[in-house]
């Protein structure tokens, strides 16, 4: 070791070899001295000068969005956003014969936009203005006549990383990555055995005829591919892991897959620290595979040694662990500070004694208060689960909107702010408990009858006792968190999304759940926040149009109309829209509820965009007609088959309280037969034909509402159909797929009972009611209508069960869709026409 040998080369230069020792590694360093000075011309011919170059690239940031568009039934949604800021990359070649490479990344973050995720930020890296999050440096020595890669210096530094994960996010990401659809297809394929055999035959029918390389060839390859590292420095790495386990609904798609079983079996952990020490090596001469294996073993051994640390971070141990941690810090300071001060002098000893005692008291108080906070929060959460879903959703929405706001602004939070939030928690608990006393019995009685009334009273009683307690617990948690953070002088680090979730407009009505990937637009993202109420409502943004006086938004569930001077948005369910159309430079949207119409004036380009936007949810079967369903009514003068000009009438305008004679309510058959007789005498030759039909339909609903009252109330449906086609309509099938009565057919004079056909201008009322609601069945009513023109399913409430399928050459428009707010009745009127061509 330390010996040196010199050889003089033919050109006068000297080759020096020196043996150096680095622990168990022996390294031979070869160096070359300059040759004897020659003339300038000879020097130029012997070697070329090394050119010095520098290349530098600076980027403000790179963002990557992950869009989940797998489902055929739900619109696409941005679920993850990777944000990187402050890229710097440089490469230089020095005249001394070195390649220098550097890569810096100032900050990075992964935002979580999965609906109802517990943590809005999946990966959080605290930013440091002076130190970049990622820093890689490498220096390579240029060896002109050597095949070995010589790296003089490599360094890697990564700052602290916080990973916050919950069960819903983990399953969503696993489902996004796992080929679930392929697995389902293979399970449903009855010929999967023959398919697999064919694949294996194709793959292995032509084996490679080349002989395997001998073992010494692999050994030679491994030895010749070595890399020499003069200095490798991997800085320490600190991770903080948080996983929140939560209850989710059973999903048959993910059932049985190992990855999802593993996720559901994990326990909740909070801020589990993982600390990996640095890895420093000098004069390493190994193959890349061997070197990576050594580095992997270094980190894996440290990971296995920190399993107990992760177990200590389980949520069930968080309360005692916090107490021990804070008290332990206080006890340490209580002894360390005085001893440290005694070394310097008596005055410093007194100051250290005061500081240590203060730290002990502060740590003891913080530990006890934080432990009490954890227990109180857990008890409040479990008590809230005993109440109704409305209170649970309201509580979760409040905590998501305001608690995150407090955490993000905790550095400037005062005791007044915390007390205001605590007061709101109290108000929510007491208000919901008081309202439940009156609301819960009626709600459950309307759904389940007598047994539901008993259940509603029990729910109201439990809610009246539990909800205020939950409010008090939530308020106490807010105040105790403020006290704890103030006591330990905690400086909050805001974990907020870099930006709002990307708004993805729907492409067209034919694309189903397809969305159009466009550059991020802040205005569209803000509009999307209105639709989702700040990411607390599960609704999907489809698109919006901005007019001079209104903002019109289309979501998966509603059509939103926001005026400049209005106090709030007007939400209209798609089922409440009767029709829409372009009239000149205006768009008219007619709505059943009211009924009322909305007219918007805009440019021709905006009119086209709004029309296509409405078609996404309304479809071609419900677009504009020649009807005007405004407040002044409709005459229907141009309908084929109508023998008399009808008086202007708005279907649904007769809906209201109507008392019947008590004698007519004693027998179900009697009032049905009476209605049949009255309607069968009417026809389109009467000027008030449509008005009388509408009155009769509402009369049927009123009879059922007054015949079945109290605990024996029943739901009912009245559905009317008008033949405006100019041709006959064959009634194929009429039945109640859910209900407690026959489906009665009450036609006008234009109906042929024997043939089951409705002639032009005629009308039919279909009517039925359900069974008495109970805990076993809600007493719902679902009516199925099948004709030679359309097939429809009509529900007793505004729900997804209502559907309409029309043959291509026909058109069916709803003249009325009326629903009871308590979901006891529904009333429909449909107009059947031939689709206009040209």
LINVEN-V527548 format. One record per pair of residues at least 12 apart in sequence whose C-alpha atoms are under 7 Angstrom apart, sorted by the first residue. I is the first residue (numbers start at 0). J is the second residue. Records with the same first field share a line. If there is no record, write none. Layout:
I = J ; J
//
This chain:
0 = 18 ; 19 ; 20
1 = 17 ; 18 ; 19
2 = 17 ; 18
3 = 16 ; 17 ; 18
4 = 16 ; 17
10 = 34
11 = 34 ; 35
12 = 31 ; 32 ; 33 ; 34 ; 35
13 = 31 ; 32
14 = 29 ; 30 ; 31 ; 32
15 = 29 ; 30 ; 31
16 = 28 ; 29 ; 30
17 = 29
26 = 282
49 = 94 ; 96
50 = 94
51 = 92 ; 93 ; 94
52 = 91 ; 92 ; 93
53 = 90 ; 91 ; 92
54 = 89 ; 90 ; 91
55 = 88 ; 89 ; 90
56 = 87 ; 88 ; 89
57 = 86 ; 87 ; 88
58 = 85 ; 86 ; 87
59 = 84 ; 85 ; 86
60 = 83 ; 84 ; 85 ; 86
61 = 82 ; 83 ; 84
62 = 81 ; 82 ; 83
63 = 80 ; 81 ; 82
64 = 77 ; 79 ; 80 ; 81
65 = 77 ; 78 ; 79 ; 80
66 = 78
71 = 511 ; 512
72 = 511 ; 512
73 = 512
74 = 512 ; 513 ; 514 ; 539
75 = 512 ; 513 ; 514
77 = 112 ; 500 ; 501
78 = 111 ; 112 ; 113
79 = 109 ; 110 ; 111 ; 112
80 = 109 ; 110 ; 111
81 = 108 ; 109 ; 110
82 = 107 ; 108 ; 109
83 = 106 ; 107 ; 108
84 = 104 ; 105 ; 106 ; 107
85 = 104 ; 105 ; 106
86 = 103 ; 104 ; 105
87 = 102 ; 103 ; 104
88 = 101 ; 102 ; 103
89 = 101 ; 102
96 = 140 ; 141
97 = 138 ; 139 ; 140 ; 141
98 = 138 ; 139 ; 140 ; 141
99 = 137 ; 138 ; 139
100 = 136 ; 137 ; 138
101 = 135 ; 136 ; 137
102 = 134 ; 135 ; 136
103 = 131 ; 133 ; 134 ; 135
104 = 131 ; 132 ; 133 ; 134
105 = 131 ; 132 ; 133
106 = 124 ; 126 ; 131 ; 132
107 = 124
108 = 122 ; 123 ; 124
109 = 121 ; 122 ; 123
110 = 496
112 = 500
113 = 168
116 = 165 ; 167 ; 168
117 = 165
118 = 163 ; 164
119 = 496
120 = 163 ; 494 ; 495 ; 496
121 = 162 ; 163 ; 164
122 = 160 ; 161 ; 162 ; 163
123 = 160 ; 161 ; 162
124 = 159 ; 160 ; 161
125 = 159
132 = 157 ; 158
133 = 156 ; 157 ; 158
134 = 155 ; 156 ; 157
135 = 154 ; 155 ; 156
136 = 153 ; 154 ; 155
137 = 152 ; 153 ; 154
138 = 150 ; 151 ; 152 ; 153
139 = 151
147 = 225 ; 226
148 = 226 ; 227
149 = 226 ; 227 ; 228
150 = 227 ; 228 ; 229
151 = 228 ; 229 ; 230
152 = 228 ; 229 ; 230 ; 231
153 = 230 ; 231 ; 232
154 = 231 ; 232 ; 233
155 = 232 ; 233 ; 234
156 = 233 ; 234
157 = 236
158 = 236
159 = 236 ; 237 ; 238
160 = 237 ; 238 ; 239
161 = 238 ; 239 ; 240
162 = 239 ; 240 ; 241
163 = 240 ; 241 ; 242
164 = 241 ; 242 ; 243
165 = 242 ; 243 ; 244
166 = 243 ; 244 ; 245 ; 262
170 = 259
221 = 286
222 = 286
224 = 286
225 = 284 ; 285 ; 286 ; 287
226 = 284 ; 285 ; 286 ; 287
227 = 282 ; 283 ; 284 ; 285
228 = 281 ; 282 ; 283 ; 284
229 = 281 ; 282 ; 283
230 = 280 ; 281 ; 282
231 = 279 ; 280 ; 281
232 = 278 ; 279 ; 280
233 = 277 ; 278 ; 279
234 = 277 ; 278
235 = 275 ; 276 ; 277
236 = 274 ; 275 ; 276
237 = 273 ; 274 ; 275
238 = 272 ; 273 ; 274
239 = 270 ; 271 ; 272 ; 273
240 = 269 ; 270 ; 271 ; 272
241 = 268 ; 269 ; 270 ; 271
242 = 267 ; 268 ; 269
243 = 267 ; 268
244 = 266 ; 267
267 = 313 ; 314
268 = 312 ; 313 ; 314
269 = 312 ; 313 ; 314
270 = 312
271 = 308 ; 309 ; 312
273 = 305
275 = 298 ; 301
318 = 370 ; 373
319 = 370
321 = 366 ; 369 ; 370
322 = 366 ; 367 ; 370
325 = 362 ; 363 ; 365 ; 366
326 = 359 ; 362 ; 363 ; 366
328 = 362
329 = 358 ; 359 ; 362
330 = 359
332 = 355 ; 358 ; 359
333 = 352 ; 355 ; 356 ; 358 ; 359
334 = 355
336 = 351 ; 352 ; 354 ; 355
337 = 351 ; 352 ; 355
361 = 486 ; 487
365 = 483 ; 486 ; 487
368 = 479 ; 483
369 = 483
372 = 476 ; 479
375 = 472 ; 476
376 = 472 ; 473 ; 476
379 = 469 ; 472 ; 473
382 = 465 ; 469
383 = 466 ; 469
386 = 462
390 = 431
396 = 535
406 = 493
407 = 493 ; 494 ; 495
408 = 493
409 = 491
410 = 490 ; 491
417 = 477 ; 478 ; 481
418 = 478
421 = 474 ; 477 ; 478
422 = 474
424 = 470 ; 473 ; 474
425 = 467 ; 470 ; 471 ; 474
427 = 470
428 = 466 ; 467 ; 469 ; 470
429 = 466 ; 467
431 = 466
432 = 462 ; 463 ; 466 ; 467
433 = 463
435 = 459 ; 462
436 = 459 ; 460 ; 463
439 = 455 ; 456 ; 458 ; 459
440 = 452 ; 455 ; 456
443 = 455
446 = 772 ; 777
447 = 772 ; 773 ; 774 ; 776 ; 777
448 = 710 ; 711 ; 771 ; 772 ; 773
449 = 710 ; 773
450 = 773 ; 774
451 = 773 ; 774
499 = 524
500 = 524
501 = 519 ; 524
502 = 523 ; 524 ; 527 ; 540
503 = 515 ; 516
504 = 540 ; 541 ; 542
505 = 541 ; 542
507 = 615
508 = 614 ; 615 ; 616 ; 618
527 = 540
530 = 554
538 = 554 ; 555 ; 556
539 = 554 ; 555
540 = 553 ; 554 ; 555
541 = 553 ; 554 ; 555
542 = 612
544 = 609
546 = 601
548 = 562 ; 563
549 = 561 ; 562 ; 563
550 = 562
556 = 572 ; 573
557 = 570 ; 571 ; 572 ; 573
558 = 570 ; 571 ; 572 ; 573
559 = 571
573 = 617
575 = 590 ; 591 ; 592 ; 816
576 = 589 ; 590 ; 591
577 = 589 ; 590 ; 591 ; 813 ; 814
578 = 621 ; 622 ; 623 ; 624
579 = 622 ; 623
580 = 622 ; 623
584 = 600 ; 601 ; 602 ; 603
585 = 598 ; 599 ; 600 ; 601
586 = 598 ; 599 ; 600 ; 606
587 = 599
589 = 628 ; 629
591 = 815 ; 816
594 = 629 ; 630
595 = 629 ; 630
596 = 629
620 = 810 ; 811
621 = 812
628 = 649
632 = 647 ; 648 ; 649
633 = 647 ; 648 ; 649
634 = 646 ; 647 ; 648
638 = 723
639 = 723 ; 724 ; 725 ; 759 ; 760
640 = 723 ; 725 ; 759 ; 760
641 = 683 ; 760
642 = 683 ; 684
643 = 683 ; 684 ; 685 ; 686
644 = 686
645 = 686 ; 687 ; 688
646 = 686 ; 687
648 = 690
650 = 693 ; 814 ; 815
651 = 815
653 = 694
654 = 697
657 = 701
659 = 702
664 = 702 ; 706
675 = 745
678 = 745 ; 746 ; 747
679 = 746 ; 747 ; 748
680 = 747 ; 748
681 = 747 ; 748
682 = 747 ; 748 ; 749 ; 761
683 = 760 ; 761
696 = 717 ; 764
700 = 715
711 = 771
712 = 771
713 = 768 ; 769 ; 770 ; 771 ; 823
714 = 768 ; 769 ; 778 ; 779 ; 780 ; 795 ; 823 ; 824
715 = 767 ; 768 ; 769 ; 780 ; 795 ; 823 ; 824 ; 825
716 = 766 ; 767 ; 768 ; 795 ; 824 ; 825 ; 826
717 = 764 ; 765 ; 766 ; 767 ; 825 ; 826 ; 827
718 = 764 ; 765 ; 766 ; 826 ; 827 ; 828
719 = 763 ; 764 ; 765 ; 827 ; 828 ; 829
720 = 762 ; 763 ; 764 ; 828 ; 829 ; 830
721 = 760 ; 761 ; 762 ; 763 ; 829 ; 830 ; 831
722 = 759 ; 760 ; 761 ; 762 ; 830 ; 831
723 = 759 ; 760 ; 830 ; 831 ; 832
724 = 759 ; 831 ; 832 ; 833
725 = 759
726 = 758 ; 759
727 = 756 ; 757 ; 758 ; 759
728 = 756 ; 757 ; 758 ; 786 ; 787
729 = 755 ; 756 ; 757 ; 786 ; 787
730 = 755 ; 756 ; 785 ; 786 ; 787
731 = 785 ; 786 ; 787
732 = 784 ; 785 ; 786
733 = 783 ; 784 ; 785
734 = 782 ; 783 ; 784
735 = 781 ; 782 ; 783
736 = 781 ; 782 ; 783
737 = 779 ; 780 ; 781
738 = 768 ; 769 ; 770 ; 778 ; 779 ; 780 ; 781
739 = 768 ; 769 ; 770
740 = 767 ; 768 ; 769
741 = 767
742 = 765 ; 766 ; 767
743 = 765 ; 766 ; 767
744 = 763 ; 764 ; 765 ; 766
745 = 763 ; 764 ; 765
746 = 762 ; 763 ; 764
747 = 761 ; 762 ; 763
749 = 761
768 = 780
779 = 795
780 = 794 ; 795
781 = 793 ; 794 ; 795
782 = 794
788 = 805 ; 806 ; 809
789 = 804 ; 805 ; 806
790 = 803 ; 804 ; 805
791 = 803 ; 804
795 = 822 ; 823 ; 824 ; 825
796 = 818 ; 822 ; 825
797 = 818
808 = 833 ; 834
809 = 832 ; 833 ; 834
810 = 831 ; 832 ; 833 ; 834
811 = 829 ; 830 ; 831 ; 832
812 = 829 ; 830 ; 831
813 = 828 ; 829 ; 830
814 = 828 ; 829 ; 830
815 = 827 ; 828
816 = 828
//
